[in-house]
């Protein structure tokens, strides 16, 4: 029995929480005054011990001045070596968080679009049955998630929901492009065609129906629904 895929939204939320904790840890790391005090206290103690055991060769004032100077030198060297790496790590974490939040917004918009389509399918006549968010295991592919299946007199209707915030153009080559308004201008964004996904799902559905209902010839129809929600 194949294991069901993880919940994508929970997976993204877990990553966001992890990266945010890492970022907060870096931001909360102590700055120069704290580091200097941590270095200065033991260094001063060492220099004072040296002044005592030197039997007057090292003056106490010279020992304290030397301790403070070396503490400042060690602290500055530490920050010069560590600070650029710290800033780069912080920048990388912020970029990763921005990517994850964008993915999360798209995923949440997609789930909202699927819920709206599921609600509309619920108003079909009583001789139609709609199923939503179905997982089908298969030997040739990973377990596949189908947005909606409608079962009725015509056969099985496979509905794939794509949530789009804009207009979709399909050229003669079959390439999909999304046109959306951004900052008072029209922006073009490439979009993966859902047709390969549709064909893959049709193969899985055909295999499933032949295995469980071999005595019937059940036609399969596929529809792509464009749900428009605010991303």
N, C-alpha and C positions, 0 to 999 in steps of 0.2 A: 504493500500500500504506500503510495507516494505521500510525502509530507507536504502539507499545504504551504504556499509561500507566506512569508512574514507580512504583517500589516505594513504597507509602505509608509503610512503616516506615522505610525509608532516608531518605525525605524528612523525616519528623518528627525522626529522629535528627540529621540535618544541621542542622535549625533549632535543636534543643536545644543542639547544640555551638556554633553561632554565638552564640546569645543568652547562653550561659554564658560564652563568651570575652569578650563585651561587658561582662557583669556583673563578671567577675573584673578586667577592665581598670579599671573604675570603682572597685572596692574597693581596688585596688592603687595608686591615685593617691596622691601624697604629701600629707601633712597639714600643719598649720600650721608646725611647726619647720622642715621642709625648705623650704617656700615662703618663709618669712621669711629663711632663710639665702641663698636664691637672690636675693631682692630686696635684702637688706642689703649683700651684698658689693659689687656694682657701685655701689649708691647711696653707700656709704661712700667708695669710691674716687673718685667724682665730687666729693663734698664735700671730700675732702682735696685734690684738684687745685684746687678753687676757693679753698681756704684758702691754698695755695701761691701761686697767681697773684694773689690779692688783696693781696699784699705787706703782710701783717699786719693787714688790715682784718677778717679773719675768723680767730678763734682756733681752734687745732686741736681743743681740747676742745669748743668750740661746734660745730665742723664734725662731729665724731663724734657728738655728742648729736643734732644735727639730722638726720644720716643715719639713725641708729637710730630716731628718732621718725617720719620720713617712711617708712622701711621698714615700721615697724609699721602706719602708717596705710594704706599701699598694700596690705599683706598682708590687713589686716582688710577693706578695701573689696572686694578680690578675692574673699575667702571669703564675704562677705555677698551679693555678686552671684551667685557661682557655686554656692555650697553648696546653696541650695534647688533649683536646676535639677538638680544632681547627685543629690540625694536623690530627686527625682521620677523621673529616668531610672532609678535603681536600683529604685525601687518598680515602675515599669512593666515592667522586665525580669523582675523576680521574679514579677509577675502572669502575664506571658506564658509564663514557664517552667512555672508551675503548671498553666496550661491545656494546654501541650504534653505535660507528663508525664501528665496525666489522659487526653488523647487517645491517648498511646502505650500506657498501661495497657489502655484499652478495645480498641485495635487488636490488641495482643498476646493479650488474652483471646479476641478474635474469631478470630484465627488458630489459637489452641489449640482452640477449639470446632470449627473446620473440620477440623483434623487428626483430632480424635476421631471426627467423623462420617465422614471418609474412611476411617478404620480400620475402622469398623463396616460400611461399604459394601463393603469388601474381602472380607467374609465371605459375600456373596451367592452363590447357586448359580452354577455355571460358565457357564450360559447367559445371565448378566447381565454386562455390562462397565461398570465405573464409571470416570469421568474426573473429575479434580479441578482446580479453578483454571483454567478455560478462558476464553480471550479470543476474542470473536467481533467482527470488524469489521462495520460497517453503514453504509449511506449516510445513513440518517435520524437516527441517534444517534451519540454517541461510541462508541468501542470498548468493549464491555460485558464485564465479568468475571462469569462464572457460577461459583458455588461448586462444584457437582457436577452431573454428568449421568450417569444410569444408562440404559443401552441394553439392552433385553431383549425378550422375547416380547410384552409389552403395548404396547411402543412406546418413546418417549423420556420418561424421568422427570427432570424438572428439580427439583433439591433446593436450596433456599435456606436457608443456616444463619444463624440469629440467636443470638448469644451473650447470654444474659440471666442476671443474678444476682438472681433473684427470681421472683415469679409474674406472669403476664400476664393482664390483663383486657381483654375486647373488648366495648364497649357496643353498643347497638342501632344507633347511628350509624356504627359501624365504627371508632371511635376506640380506640386501643391505649393501655393504661396498665400500667406496671410497679410492682408492690408489692414493696418490699424492707425488710428490717429494718435499722435504724440507730439506735444509742444507745437501745436498749430501746423503740423505737417503730416503727410501720409508716410508711414514707414512700412517697408516690405520685410517680412521675415519668412525664411524657409520653413516648411513643415513636411514631416514625413508622411508619405501617402499611407492611408490606412488599408489599402487594398491587399498588400502582402499579409497583414494581420487577419483580414477578413478571410482570405483564401485558406490560411492555416487553420482558422477556426472552423471553416466549412469542412475541411478534411477530417478534423477531429469529430465534428458532429456526425458526419456520414459514417465514420467508423463506429461511433457509439451507438447510433441507431441500427446499423446492420448487426451489431453484436447482440443488442438487447431486444430488437424487434425485427428479426430476420424475415418474418412472414409478411411484412408491410414494406411498401415502397413509398417512403415519406419524402416529399420534396422539401428542399431547404432554400429559403430566400434570405438574402443579406441586405441590410439597410444601414447606411451611415447617417446618424442624426447629429446635426450641428447645434449644440446647446450654447447659447450666448449668456455668459455671466461676467461680472466684474472681476478682473484678475487683480 
